[in-house]
Amino acid sequence: MPMASANPTVFRLQPDTVERETWGGFNGDAVGDSAYDPVNGKFVMWINDTSGSWGLSKISRGLMPHDWGTRHALLDNEVEIKRGYPTYDLILYIDLKLVNYTAYTPDNSSTNVAIVLFFDGFKDDYQVKCYQTELQFFSYYGDRVQSNQVWFFEWRNDSVAQFKLADNLKPGEYKHYNINLIPYIQQMMDYYHLDHVKLKHIEIFTEAYKGYCEFEVYQAQINVEHNWASQHLVKLLIIILVGVALCILALLILSRR
Protein backbone atom coordinates (compact mmCIF):
# COMPACT_ATOMS: atom_id res chain seq x y z
CA MET A 1 0.00 0.00 0.00
CA PRO A 2 1.15 3.60 -0.47
CA MET A 3 2.47 4.86 2.84
CA ALA A 4 0.59 7.87 4.20
CA SER A 5 2.28 11.26 4.03
CA ALA A 6 1.55 14.75 5.28
CA ASN A 7 1.94 15.87 1.66
CA PRO A 8 -0.54 14.15 -0.68
CA THR A 9 1.02 15.77 -3.77
CA VAL A 10 3.65 13.61 -5.41
CA PHE A 11 4.14 15.64 -8.58
CA ARG A 12 2.62 18.80 -10.04
CA LEU A 13 3.63 20.02 -13.47
CA GLN A 14 4.47 23.73 -13.62
CA PRO A 15 7.08 25.65 -15.63
CA ASP A 16 9.23 26.15 -12.53
CA THR A 17 8.94 22.62 -11.08
CA VAL A 18 10.49 20.49 -13.84
CA GLU A 19 13.54 20.31 -16.07
CA ARG A 20 13.17 20.30 -19.86
CA GLU A 21 15.61 18.31 -21.98
CA THR A 22 16.27 16.88 -25.43
CA TRP A 23 18.67 13.98 -25.92
CA GLY A 24 20.22 13.26 -29.30
CA GLY A 25 20.10 9.52 -28.74
CA PHE A 26 22.83 6.93 -29.02
CA ASN A 27 24.09 8.38 -32.31
CA GLY A 28 23.79 11.94 -31.00
CA ASP A 29 22.09 13.24 -34.15
CA ALA A 30 18.38 13.27 -33.24
CA VAL A 31 16.96 16.80 -32.94
CA GLY A 32 14.00 18.12 -31.00
CA ASP A 33 12.80 20.49 -28.32
CA SER A 34 11.04 20.58 -24.96
CA ALA A 35 9.55 24.01 -24.34
CA TYR A 36 6.87 25.83 -22.37
CA ASP A 37 4.38 28.06 -24.18
CA PRO A 38 3.32 30.70 -21.62
CA VAL A 39 0.71 32.26 -23.89
CA ASN A 40 -1.28 29.03 -24.21
CA GLY A 41 -0.17 27.49 -20.90
CA LYS A 42 1.17 24.25 -22.34
CA PHE A 43 4.38 22.26 -22.73
CA VAL A 44 5.33 21.30 -26.28
CA MET A 45 7.74 18.46 -27.02
CA TRP A 46 8.94 17.02 -30.32
CA ILE A 47 11.71 14.71 -31.49
CA ASN A 48 12.99 13.86 -34.96
CA ASP A 49 15.28 10.87 -35.58
CA THR A 50 16.37 9.71 -39.04
CA SER A 51 19.33 7.45 -38.22
CA GLY A 52 17.89 5.08 -35.60
CA SER A 53 19.33 7.00 -32.66
CA TRP A 54 16.36 6.68 -30.25
CA GLY A 55 16.15 10.43 -29.62
CA LEU A 56 14.15 11.81 -26.70
CA SER A 57 12.49 15.03 -25.57
CA LYS A 58 11.13 15.19 -22.04
CA ILE A 59 10.11 17.05 -18.92
CA SER A 60 11.22 15.45 -15.68
CA ARG A 61 11.75 15.78 -11.97
CA GLY A 62 13.47 13.73 -9.28
CA LEU A 63 16.59 11.70 -8.66
CA MET A 64 17.71 9.64 -11.65
CA PRO A 65 19.59 6.31 -11.44
CA HIS A 66 23.03 5.50 -12.90
CA ASP A 67 24.58 8.66 -11.44
CA TRP A 68 22.70 10.79 -13.97
CA GLY A 69 21.91 13.32 -11.26
CA THR A 70 18.81 15.17 -10.05
CA ARG A 71 16.40 16.84 -12.43
CA HIS A 72 15.27 20.18 -10.97
CA ALA A 73 14.71 18.79 -7.44
CA LEU A 74 13.53 15.74 -5.57
CA LEU A 75 9.85 14.85 -5.89
CA ASP A 76 7.45 16.59 -3.52
CA ASN A 77 6.64 13.19 -2.03
CA GLU A 78 8.78 10.10 -2.73
CA VAL A 79 5.84 7.85 -2.05
CA GLU A 80 6.52 4.28 -0.91
CA ILE A 81 4.38 1.31 -1.89
CA LYS A 82 4.42 -2.03 -0.08
CA ARG A 83 2.77 -5.30 -0.93
CA GLY A 84 -0.32 -5.88 1.19
CA TYR A 85 -3.58 -4.06 1.61
CA PRO A 86 -3.60 -0.86 -0.48
CA THR A 87 -6.01 1.65 1.05
CA TYR A 88 -4.65 4.58 -0.93
CA ASP A 89 -4.79 5.32 -4.64
CA LEU A 90 -2.07 7.06 -6.60
CA ILE A 91 -3.99 9.14 -9.12
CA LEU A 92 -2.53 10.63 -12.29
CA TYR A 93 -4.42 13.56 -13.81
CA ILE A 94 -3.00 14.55 -17.19
CA ASP A 95 -4.24 16.43 -20.28
CA LEU A 96 -2.46 15.63 -23.54
CA LYS A 97 -2.64 16.23 -27.27
CA LEU A 98 -0.85 14.17 -29.89
CA VAL A 99 -0.04 16.78 -32.55
CA ASN A 100 1.37 14.37 -35.15
CA TYR A 101 3.76 11.52 -35.79
CA THR A 102 5.64 10.07 -38.77
CA ALA A 103 7.21 6.65 -39.23
CA TYR A 104 10.08 7.10 -41.69
CA THR A 105 10.50 3.35 -42.09
CA PRO A 106 6.90 2.13 -41.78
CA ASP A 107 7.90 -1.48 -41.16
CA ASN A 108 10.65 -0.64 -38.64
CA SER A 109 10.05 2.60 -36.75
CA SER A 110 9.08 3.61 -33.25
CA THR A 111 7.51 6.75 -31.77
CA ASN A 112 5.65 7.13 -28.51
CA VAL A 113 4.22 9.49 -25.91
CA ALA A 114 4.51 8.28 -22.34
CA ILE A 115 5.00 8.85 -18.64
CA VAL A 116 7.48 6.71 -16.73
CA LEU A 117 7.96 6.31 -12.99
CA PHE A 118 11.40 5.28 -11.67
CA PHE A 119 11.44 3.23 -8.45
CA ASP A 120 14.01 2.07 -5.96
CA GLY A 121 13.18 -1.62 -5.56
CA PHE A 122 15.28 -2.15 -2.40
CA LYS A 123 17.04 -5.10 -4.04
CA ASP A 124 20.00 -3.33 -5.61
CA ASP A 125 21.56 0.09 -5.26
CA TYR A 126 19.16 2.47 -7.04
CA GLN A 127 22.10 4.02 -8.87
CA VAL A 128 22.96 0.59 -10.30
CA LYS A 129 19.46 -0.70 -11.09
CA CYS A 130 15.98 0.77 -10.92
CA TYR A 131 12.48 -0.49 -11.70
CA GLN A 132 10.24 1.41 -14.08
CA THR A 133 6.49 1.57 -14.64
CA GLU A 134 5.77 3.18 -18.01
CA LEU A 135 2.34 4.11 -19.40
CA GLN A 136 2.29 4.84 -23.12
CA PHE A 137 -0.54 7.11 -24.25
CA PHE A 138 0.52 6.54 -27.85
CA SER A 139 2.80 3.92 -29.39
CA TYR A 140 3.89 3.17 -32.93
CA TYR A 141 6.27 0.23 -32.83
CA GLY A 142 7.58 -1.92 -35.66
CA ASP A 143 5.02 -1.57 -38.44
CA ARG A 144 1.85 -0.30 -36.74
CA VAL A 145 0.20 1.55 -33.88
CA GLN A 146 0.25 -0.63 -30.76
CA SER A 147 -2.30 -0.51 -27.92
CA ASN A 148 -3.76 -2.56 -25.07
CA GLN A 149 -0.54 -4.46 -24.43
CA VAL A 150 1.80 -5.14 -21.50
CA TRP A 151 5.52 -5.65 -22.07
CA PHE A 152 8.20 -6.58 -19.53
CA PHE A 153 11.85 -6.18 -20.48
CA GLU A 154 15.33 -5.14 -19.36
CA TRP A 155 16.70 -1.81 -20.59
CA ARG A 156 20.20 -0.54 -19.72
CA ASN A 157 20.25 -2.76 -16.62
CA ASP A 158 16.81 -1.56 -15.47
CA SER A 159 13.64 -3.67 -15.27
CA VAL A 160 10.67 -2.14 -17.08
CA ALA A 161 6.92 -2.80 -17.02
CA GLN A 162 5.47 -1.04 -20.07
CA PHE A 163 1.74 -0.57 -20.58
CA LYS A 164 0.47 0.48 -24.01
CA LEU A 165 -2.93 1.91 -23.09
CA ALA A 166 -6.08 0.77 -24.88
CA ASP A 167 -7.48 4.31 -24.70
CA ASN A 168 -4.65 5.76 -26.77
CA LEU A 169 -4.19 9.15 -28.39
CA LYS A 170 -5.01 9.84 -32.02
CA PRO A 171 -3.28 12.55 -34.12
CA GLY A 172 -4.82 15.94 -33.43
CA GLU A 173 -6.76 14.61 -30.43
CA TYR A 174 -6.87 16.28 -27.01
CA LYS A 175 -7.58 13.87 -24.17
CA HIS A 176 -7.93 14.00 -20.38
CA TYR A 177 -6.75 10.98 -18.42
CA ASN A 178 -7.63 10.13 -14.83
CA ILE A 179 -5.66 6.99 -13.97
CA ASN A 180 -5.07 5.09 -10.75
CA LEU A 181 -1.42 4.08 -11.04
CA ILE A 182 -1.49 1.50 -8.23
CA PRO A 183 -2.68 -1.46 -10.36
CA TYR A 184 0.11 -0.81 -12.89
CA ILE A 185 2.75 -0.49 -10.18
CA GLN A 186 1.50 -3.67 -8.52
CA GLN A 187 1.84 -5.57 -11.79
CA MET A 188 5.45 -4.41 -11.99
CA MET A 189 6.02 -5.46 -8.37
CA ASP A 190 4.44 -8.87 -8.95
CA TYR A 191 6.41 -9.58 -12.11
CA TYR A 192 9.77 -8.58 -10.63
CA HIS A 193 9.01 -10.03 -7.17
CA LEU A 194 9.25 -6.73 -5.30
CA ASP A 195 7.79 -6.28 -1.81
CA HIS A 196 8.61 -2.60 -1.38
CA VAL A 197 9.31 0.24 -3.82
CA LYS A 198 9.95 3.95 -3.47
CA LEU A 199 9.23 6.47 -6.21
CA LYS A 200 12.32 8.53 -7.09
CA HIS A 201 11.85 10.10 -10.51
CA ILE A 202 9.14 10.97 -13.09
CA GLU A 203 9.40 11.71 -16.80
CA ILE A 204 6.82 12.75 -19.40
CA PHE A 205 8.37 12.28 -22.83
CA THR A 206 8.31 11.48 -26.49
CA GLU A 207 10.95 9.36 -28.18
CA ALA A 208 11.58 8.27 -31.74
CA TYR A 209 13.51 5.65 -33.66
CA LYS A 210 13.53 6.46 -37.39
CA GLY A 211 10.53 8.67 -36.84
CA TYR A 212 9.04 11.96 -35.70
CA CYS A 213 6.62 12.72 -32.88
CA GLU A 214 5.17 15.90 -31.38
CA PHE A 215 2.77 16.29 -28.46
CA GLU A 216 1.51 18.82 -25.92
CA VAL A 217 0.88 18.64 -22.17
CA TYR A 218 -1.63 21.02 -20.63
CA GLN A 219 -1.55 19.78 -17.06
CA ALA A 220 -0.23 16.84 -15.06
CA GLN A 221 -0.48 15.98 -11.39
CA ILE A 222 -0.05 12.86 -9.26
CA ASN A 223 -1.73 12.69 -5.84
CA VAL A 224 -2.01 10.17 -3.03
CA GLU A 225 -5.74 9.84 -2.34
CA HIS A 226 -7.70 7.79 0.18
CA ASN A 227 -9.80 5.02 -1.28
CA TRP A 228 -12.52 4.29 1.26
CA ALA A 229 -14.19 1.90 -1.18
CA SER A 230 -11.07 -0.22 -1.62
CA GLN A 231 -11.91 -3.91 -1.38
CA HIS A 232 -8.69 -4.36 0.57
CA LEU A 233 -9.75 -1.72 3.10
CA VAL A 234 -13.21 -3.29 3.37
CA LYS A 235 -11.65 -6.69 4.04
CA LEU A 236 -9.33 -5.16 6.62
CA LEU A 237 -12.26 -3.42 8.38
CA ILE A 238 -14.23 -6.68 8.40
CA ILE A 239 -11.30 -8.48 10.02
CA ILE A 240 -11.01 -5.73 12.64
CA LEU A 241 -14.75 -5.75 13.36
CA VAL A 242 -14.83 -9.54 13.66
CA GLY A 243 -11.87 -9.35 16.05
CA VAL A 244 -13.59 -6.72 18.18
CA ALA A 245 -16.82 -8.76 18.23
CA LEU A 246 -14.95 -11.88 19.35
CA CYS A 247 -13.22 -9.92 22.12
CA ILE A 248 -16.58 -8.56 23.33
CA LEU A 249 -18.09 -12.04 23.22
CA ALA A 250 -15.17 -13.47 25.19
CA LEU A 251 -15.54 -10.75 27.84
CA LEU A 252 -19.27 -11.42 28.17
CA ILE A 253 -18.66 -15.13 28.61
CA LEU A 254 -15.97 -14.52 31.23
CA SER A 255 -18.16 -11.99 33.10
CA ARG A 256 -20.91 -14.60 33.57
CA ARG A 257 -18.66 -17.17 35.17
C-alpha positions as CSV (number, residue, x, y, z in Angstrom):
1,M,0.0,0.0,0.0
2,P,1.2,3.6,-0.5
3,M,2.5,4.9,2.8
4,A,0.6,7.9,4.2
5,S,2.3,11.3,4.0
6,A,1.6,14.8,5.3
7,N,1.9,15.9,1.7
8,P,-0.5,14.1,-0.7
9,T,1.0,15.8,-3.8
10,V,3.7,13.6,-5.4
11,F,4.1,15.6,-8.6
12,R,2.6,18.8,-10.0
13,L,3.6,20.0,-13.5
14,Q,4.5,23.7,-13.6
15,P,7.1,25.7,-15.6
16,D,9.2,26.1,-12.5
17,T,8.9,22.6,-11.1
18,V,10.5,20.5,-13.8
19,E,13.5,20.3,-16.1
20,R,13.2,20.3,-19.9
21,E,15.6,18.3,-22.0
22,T,16.3,16.9,-25.4
23,W,18.7,14.0,-25.9
24,G,20.2,13.3,-29.3
25,G,20.1,9.5,-28.7
26,F,22.8,6.9,-29.0
27,N,24.1,8.4,-32.3
28,G,23.8,11.9,-31.0
29,D,22.1,13.2,-34.1
30,A,18.4,13.3,-33.2
31,V,17.0,16.8,-32.9
32,G,14.0,18.1,-31.0
33,D,12.8,20.5,-28.3
34,S,11.0,20.6,-25.0
35,A,9.5,24.0,-24.3
36,Y,6.9,25.8,-22.4
37,D,4.4,28.1,-24.2
38,P,3.3,30.7,-21.6
39,V,0.7,32.3,-23.9
40,N,-1.3,29.0,-24.2
41,G,-0.2,27.5,-20.9
42,K,1.2,24.2,-22.3
43,F,4.4,22.3,-22.7
44,V,5.3,21.3,-26.3
45,M,7.7,18.5,-27.0
46,W,8.9,17.0,-30.3
47,I,11.7,14.7,-31.5
48,N,13.0,13.9,-35.0
49,D,15.3,10.9,-35.6
50,T,16.4,9.7,-39.0
51,S,19.3,7.5,-38.2
52,G,17.9,5.1,-35.6
53,S,19.3,7.0,-32.7
54,W,16.4,6.7,-30.2
55,G,16.2,10.4,-29.6
56,L,14.2,11.8,-26.7
57,S,12.5,15.0,-25.6
58,K,11.1,15.2,-22.0
59,I,10.1,17.1,-18.9
60,S,11.2,15.4,-15.7
61,R,11.8,15.8,-12.0
62,G,13.5,13.7,-9.3
63,L,16.6,11.7,-8.7
64,M,17.7,9.6,-11.7
65,P,19.6,6.3,-11.4
66,H,23.0,5.5,-12.9
67,D,24.6,8.7,-11.4
68,W,22.7,10.8,-14.0
69,G,21.9,13.3,-11.3
70,T,18.8,15.2,-10.1
71,R,16.4,16.8,-12.4
72,H,15.3,20.2,-11.0
73,A,14.7,18.8,-7.4
74,L,13.5,15.7,-5.6
75,L,9.9,14.8,-5.9
76,D,7.4,16.6,-3.5
77,N,6.6,13.2,-2.0
78,E,8.8,10.1,-2.7
79,V,5.8,7.8,-2.1
80,E,6.5,4.3,-0.9
81,I,4.4,1.3,-1.9
82,K,4.4,-2.0,-0.1
83,R,2.8,-5.3,-0.9
84,G,-0.3,-5.9,1.2
85,Y,-3.6,-4.1,1.6
86,P,-3.6,-0.9,-0.5
87,T,-6.0,1.6,1.1
88,Y,-4.6,4.6,-0.9
89,D,-4.8,5.3,-4.6
90,L,-2.1,7.1,-6.6
91,I,-4.0,9.1,-9.1
92,L,-2.5,10.6,-12.3
93,Y,-4.4,13.6,-13.8
94,I,-3.0,14.5,-17.2
95,D,-4.2,16.4,-20.3
96,L,-2.5,15.6,-23.5
97,K,-2.6,16.2,-27.3
98,L,-0.8,14.2,-29.9
99,V,0.0,16.8,-32.5
100,N,1.4,14.4,-35.1
101,Y,3.8,11.5,-35.8
102,T,5.6,10.1,-38.8
103,A,7.2,6.6,-39.2
104,Y,10.1,7.1,-41.7
105,T,10.5,3.4,-42.1
106,P,6.9,2.1,-41.8
107,D,7.9,-1.5,-41.2
108,N,10.6,-0.6,-38.6
109,S,10.0,2.6,-36.7
110,S,9.1,3.6,-33.2
111,T,7.5,6.7,-31.8
112,N,5.6,7.1,-28.5
113,V,4.2,9.5,-25.9
114,A,4.5,8.3,-22.3
115,I,5.0,8.8,-18.6
116,V,7.5,6.7,-16.7
117,L,8.0,6.3,-13.0
118,F,11.4,5.3,-11.7
119,F,11.4,3.2,-8.5
120,D,14.0,2.1,-6.0
121,G,13.2,-1.6,-5.6
122,F,15.3,-2.2,-2.4
123,K,17.0,-5.1,-4.0
124,D,20.0,-3.3,-5.6
125,D,21.6,0.1,-5.3
126,Y,19.2,2.5,-7.0
127,Q,22.1,4.0,-8.9
128,V,23.0,0.6,-10.3
129,K,19.5,-0.7,-11.1
130,C,16.0,0.8,-10.9
131,Y,12.5,-0.5,-11.7
132,Q,10.2,1.4,-14.1
133,T,6.5,1.6,-14.6
134,E,5.8,3.2,-18.0
135,L,2.3,4.1,-19.4
136,Q,2.3,4.8,-23.1
137,F,-0.5,7.1,-24.3
138,F,0.5,6.5,-27.9
139,S,2.8,3.9,-29.4
140,Y,3.9,3.2,-32.9
141,Y,6.3,0.2,-32.8
142,G,7.6,-1.9,-35.7
143,D,5.0,-1.6,-38.4
144,R,1.9,-0.3,-36.7
145,V,0.2,1.6,-33.9
146,Q,0.2,-0.6,-30.8
147,S,-2.3,-0.5,-27.9
148,N,-3.8,-2.6,-25.1
149,Q,-0.5,-4.5,-24.4
150,V,1.8,-5.1,-21.5
151,W,5.5,-5.7,-22.1
152,F,8.2,-6.6,-19.5
153,F,11.9,-6.2,-20.5
154,E,15.3,-5.1,-19.4
155,W,16.7,-1.8,-20.6
156,R,20.2,-0.5,-19.7
157,N,20.2,-2.8,-16.6
158,D,16.8,-1.6,-15.5
159,S,13.6,-3.7,-15.3
160,V,10.7,-2.1,-17.1
161,A,6.9,-2.8,-17.0
162,Q,5.5,-1.0,-20.1
163,F,1.7,-0.6,-20.6
164,K,0.5,0.5,-24.0
165,L,-2.9,1.9,-23.1
166,A,-6.1,0.8,-24.9
167,D,-7.5,4.3,-24.7
168,N,-4.7,5.8,-26.8
169,L,-4.2,9.1,-28.4
170,K,-5.0,9.8,-32.0
171,P,-3.3,12.6,-34.1
172,G,-4.8,15.9,-33.4
173,E,-6.8,14.6,-30.4
174,Y,-6.9,16.3,-27.0
175,K,-7.6,13.9,-24.2
176,H,-7.9,14.0,-20.4
177,Y,-6.8,11.0,-18.4
178,N,-7.6,10.1,-14.8
179,I,-5.7,7.0,-14.0
180,N,-5.1,5.1,-10.8
181,L,-1.4,4.1,-11.0
182,I,-1.5,1.5,-8.2
183,P,-2.7,-1.5,-10.4
184,Y,0.1,-0.8,-12.9
185,I,2.7,-0.5,-10.2
186,Q,1.5,-3.7,-8.5
187,Q,1.8,-5.6,-11.8
188,M,5.4,-4.4,-12.0
189,M,6.0,-5.5,-8.4
190,D,4.4,-8.9,-8.9
191,Y,6.4,-9.6,-12.1
192,Y,9.8,-8.6,-10.6
193,H,9.0,-10.0,-7.2
194,L,9.3,-6.7,-5.3
195,D,7.8,-6.3,-1.8
196,H,8.6,-2.6,-1.4
197,V,9.3,0.2,-3.8
198,K,10.0,4.0,-3.5
199,L,9.2,6.5,-6.2
200,K,12.3,8.5,-7.1
201,H,11.9,10.1,-10.5
202,I,9.1,11.0,-13.1
203,E,9.4,11.7,-16.8
204,I,6.8,12.7,-19.4
205,F,8.4,12.3,-22.8
206,T,8.3,11.5,-26.5
207,E,10.9,9.4,-28.2
208,A,11.6,8.3,-31.7
209,Y,13.5,5.7,-33.7
210,K,13.5,6.5,-37.4
211,G,10.5,8.7,-36.8
212,Y,9.0,12.0,-35.7
213,C,6.6,12.7,-32.9
214,E,5.2,15.9,-31.4
215,F,2.8,16.3,-28.5
216,E,1.5,18.8,-25.9
217,V,0.9,18.6,-22.2
218,Y,-1.6,21.0,-20.6
219,Q,-1.5,19.8,-17.1
220,A,-0.2,16.8,-15.1
221,Q,-0.5,16.0,-11.4
222,I,0.0,12.9,-9.3
223,N,-1.7,12.7,-5.8
224,V,-2.0,10.2,-3.0
225,E,-5.7,9.8,-2.3
226,H,-7.7,7.8,0.2
227,N,-9.8,5.0,-1.3
228,W,-12.5,4.3,1.3
229,A,-14.2,1.9,-1.2
230,S,-11.1,-0.2,-1.6
231,Q,-11.9,-3.9,-1.4
232,H,-8.7,-4.4,0.6
233,L,-9.8,-1.7,3.1
234,V,-13.2,-3.3,3.4
235,K,-11.6,-6.7,4.0
236,L,-9.3,-5.2,6.6
237,L,-12.3,-3.4,8.4
238,I,-14.2,-6.7,8.4
239,I,-11.3,-8.5,10.0
240,I,-11.0,-5.7,12.6
241,L,-14.8,-5.7,13.4
242,V,-14.8,-9.5,13.7
243,G,-11.9,-9.4,16.0
244,V,-13.6,-6.7,18.2
245,A,-16.8,-8.8,18.2
246,L,-14.9,-11.9,19.4
247,C,-13.2,-9.9,22.1
248,I,-16.6,-8.6,23.3
249,L,-18.1,-12.0,23.2
250,A,-15.2,-13.5,25.2
251,L,-15.5,-10.7,27.8
252,L,-19.3,-11.4,28.2
253,I,-18.7,-15.1,28.6
254,L,-16.0,-14.5,31.2
255,S,-18.2,-12.0,33.1
256,R,-20.9,-14.6,33.6
257,R,-18.7,-17.2,35.2
